[in-house]
Amino acid sequence: MNARNRLGFQLVAVLCYTLSCSSSTEPGNHPPSGSVTAPSDGAVFFLGDTVEIVATASDGDGRVVQVVFYLNGRHLVSDSTAPYSLTWYTQDTGIDDYVVRAAIVDDRGAVG
């Protein structure tokens, strides 16, 4: 097996590297929170595998309206119905490691 035959996942759940990621359009509105729950961090998949990516999301002062999934910074899908998930089919892209991120949007515009 060579490096191009397996895909290593590093899962980053609801991660924002700048303060602008946690934003609110209304005073007193707190950003929602959650995490990527599947697959597990460091999971290894092979070309052609089907990967179910799942996230949990909650909002203490409102409701979650959508979870936006990203793979290596590229938007994959937005899901507005819990359980928040997507099915990704692995393919040979020449990239061996992937980072999954989920951004959560609440009913008053805050993003967590």
N, C-alpha and C positions, 0 to 999 in steps of 0.2 A: 504494500500500500504506500503510495507517495502522498505528499502534502495536498495535492490537488484532488485526491480521492476522498478527503474527509473535510468536514466543515466544523470548526470549533466555535461555539457560541460563548460570548461574554454578555450576560444579561445585565442591563442597567435599567432599573425600575424608576420611573418618574424622576429622571435626573435632569437637572438644569444646572449648567455651569456658570450662569450669570444671574444676577438678581432680577433682570428683566424677564426671566422665565416665570417667576411667580408674580403675576400681575393681577390687578383687580381694577375694574372700571367703577366700582362704588366704594366709598369710604366704609370701613368696618367689614367688608366682605373678605373672608379668609379663603385662601386657595384650597382646592380639594386635594386629597392625597390618595395614595394607593401604591401598588407594586405589581411587577411582572411576576407571576407565580409559576408559570411553566413556559418553556422547559427550564430545568434547573441550570444554575450558573455553571459554565464549563461543559455543558452537554456536548456530545460529539454526534454528528449526523453524517451520513454518506450521501453522495450525489444521487438524486432521484427520491430521497426520503421525503415524507410528508411530515411537517413540523406544525404542531398545534401550539400557538402562542396565546397565553391567557393572562389577563391582568384583572386585579381587583381595583375598585375605585369607590371613594366615599366623599361626602361633603358635609361637614358639621353644621353649616349655616345655610344650606340650600340643597340643591340636587345636582347630580352629575348629568350633563347633557350629551357628552361624548368622550370617548377615549381615542386618541390618535396614535397609531403605531408607526414607528420609524425603524428602519433597518439600515445601519451605517449612515444615518442622517437622511435617508431617502424615505419620503412618505409612502407607506404601504396602503393603509386603509384607515378610515374613521368608523368607529362602531358606537352607535347610540343606544344599544340595548344590552343590558346585563344578561348573562355573563359576557364580559368584553373579551373578544377573542378573534383570531384569524387563523387561517390555514395557509402555510407557506410551503411551496414546493421547491426543494433545493435544486440548484442548477450550477453548472460550471461557469463561474464568472471570473475566475482567476484570483479570487479573494478567498483566503482560507479562514479568516476570523471575522466574525460578525458581532455587532453590538445592537441589541434590541432596546428601544426606548419607547415609553408610553407617556404621552402628555394628556392630562385630564383637564377638561373644561367644565366649569359649573354654569348654572343658570343665570348668573349675574356677570359672566365674562372673565372670572378669575381662572388662571391656568396654573396647574400644579404639576 
